[in-house]
Amino acid sequence: MKEDKNRVLVVGGGPVGMVTALALAMKGVPVTVFERFETLLADPRAATTHPATLELLARLGMVDQMREHGLVCPTFQFWDRESGTMVAEFDHALLKDETEFPYVIQCEQFKTAQIAYRKLQRIDCAEVFFQHEVVDVRQESDGAKVEVLLPGGAKKWFSGRFVVGADGGRSVVRKSIGIPFDGFTWPECFVVLTTPFDFQKVRPYSYRNYFADPHEWCNCFKVAAEGPPGLWRTVFPGHTGLPEETLISDTAVQERLKRFFQTDADYPVVHRNVYKVHQRVAQTFYQGHVVLAGDAAHVNNPIGGVGLNSGLQDAVNLADKLVDICLHQGDHRLLDLYNLQRMTATKEYVQAQTIQNKKRLEESDPATRQKNLDQLRATAGDRVRAKEFVMRTSMLTAQRRIASIGL
Ligand SMILES: Cc1cc2nc3c(=O)[nH]c(=O)nc-3n(C[C@H](O)[C@H](O)[C@H](O)COP(=O)(O)OP(=O)(O)OC[C@H]3O[C@@H](n4cnc5c(N)ncnc54)[C@H](O)[C@@H]3O)c2cc1C
């Protein structure tokens, strides 16, 4: 690693770490990324990239490639599984006067990380070390340092002006500096099943569909994968108390999919996984010279597809502040502003919205359930309310609100 008093050390080469590093390096801040694995992970998680995030990634020149490797998706739908009817469809075209991106792009998160990584490789002041696992973090008087487990098994300390913890929900950075991660864990886990079966052959589904059901809600969305015809991902609640192997056994998987989307033949399933899901927010997003971003700072359930989006919004917001501090004598208090802006977005929008999304889909009281569905139907049928709704789901409302926050 080349010595530089302004170097920022980014822990974690996931999408948030890579985008933070890219946003810093493009402005000339020397940056080093430490990733514990030997390559970028390709596990099937986030895909939906909302307009508010696309606006930020466009500044980094990433959107054309995301469009090329992803799917442009202007609409999303809510269905009532019990009656088998579509309750509401929302179209991002309502936002055409608000944003350059009146659609989401379904781009798998490893592709987003990959696009940022390829760009980073072409920038002299950036370096990415794979198989470098950070095991400890300490504050220093004018910076911070990380202890790294090197590929051969030896350990070494690296110092920088700032350390960014973008190392996911179990963040070693957050734990090393003792920031509490307040919140709760949902009792049920989430089951994710991926299939090449084309659900649009069954019904006129959009690429993003949410199914309300008092017994078993579902999200079903399409990703581009390695090219046409693409893959569909379904997310279901896993029943509390059942072991993981039972939840994703061949029999359970087929029963689950057929109960929801009836077919005679078995579904081909190319990926199956079970996740524990949490709603947690770090008590502060920075301390001294150590800053948290992405899942290291906040985690939420994936209904609505906003978790990674908020992490990518942290990344660009934070990079703007660190560029000012490192290169333009900006006040260290800019990190208070980062904390205030991103904490507000996290608590007021991301946490509130994702908890509400889950409750809406799983509501079991018949009267409340009917009221929720009627409300959605009425919102979709009223242009002004529908636009307000999509401004919120697309994260533009939150983005604008926090842009107006100063110290
Ligand atoms: C089923 C599912 C579906 C989802 N769908 C969506 C969606 O549609 N839209 C959305 O916005 N969000 C979604 N999410 C959430 C999204 O996946 C996460 O918010 C996202 O992965 C966070 O990115 P990150 O870079 O902060 O963390 P991660 O993706 O967890 O990356 C952290 C990186 O840090 C590395 N690392 C960890 N510890 C260390 C260490 N000590 N040293 C060095 N490296 C380390 C890891 O190897 C990893 O590469 C979904 C989540 C799940 C589970």
The ligand as an ORCA input file, in Angstrom:
! r2SCAN-3c Opt
* xyz 0 1
  C     -33.027    -12.182     -0.072
  C     -32.584    -10.756     -0.091
  C     -33.047     -9.912     -1.083
  C     -32.666     -8.570     -1.086
  N     -33.174     -7.755     -2.067
  C     -32.859     -6.434     -2.063
  C     -33.306     -5.560     -3.133
  O     -33.992     -5.964     -4.089
  N     -32.936     -4.240     -3.079
  C     -32.152     -3.764     -2.046
  O     -31.873     -2.543     -2.042
  N     -31.662     -4.581     -1.065
  C     -31.991     -5.900     -1.038
  N     -31.442     -6.728     -0.095
  C     -30.454     -6.216      0.869
  C     -29.043     -6.228      0.269
  O     -28.677     -7.527     -0.150
  C     -28.010     -5.683      1.259
  O     -28.501     -4.454      1.750
  C     -26.630     -5.484      0.584
  O     -25.984     -6.708      0.368
  C     -25.715     -4.607      1.435
  O     -24.489     -4.401      0.763
  P     -23.157     -4.143      1.576
  O     -22.097     -3.900      0.551
  O     -23.404     -3.136      2.633
  O     -22.892     -5.503      2.365
  P     -22.564     -6.939      1.771
  O     -23.240     -7.156      0.469
  O     -22.838     -7.891      2.880
  O     -21.005     -6.856      1.489
  C     -20.064     -6.851      2.542
  C     -18.713     -7.265      1.975
  O     -17.745     -7.155      2.997
  C     -16.931     -8.318      3.024
  N     -16.468     -8.469      4.403
  C     -17.196     -8.779      5.489
  N     -16.417     -8.786      6.592
  C     -15.180     -8.454      6.189
  C     -13.939     -8.298      6.865
  N     -13.854     -8.466      8.197
  N     -12.843     -7.962      6.157
  C     -12.922     -7.775      4.803
  N     -14.072     -7.934      4.098
  C     -15.184     -8.256      4.793
  C     -17.879     -9.431      2.590
  O     -17.176    -10.550      2.092
  C     -18.683     -8.728      1.501
  O     -18.063     -8.795      0.242
  C     -31.787     -8.075     -0.081
  C     -31.299     -8.939      0.908
  C     -31.676    -10.262      0.912
  C     -31.153    -11.165      1.990
*
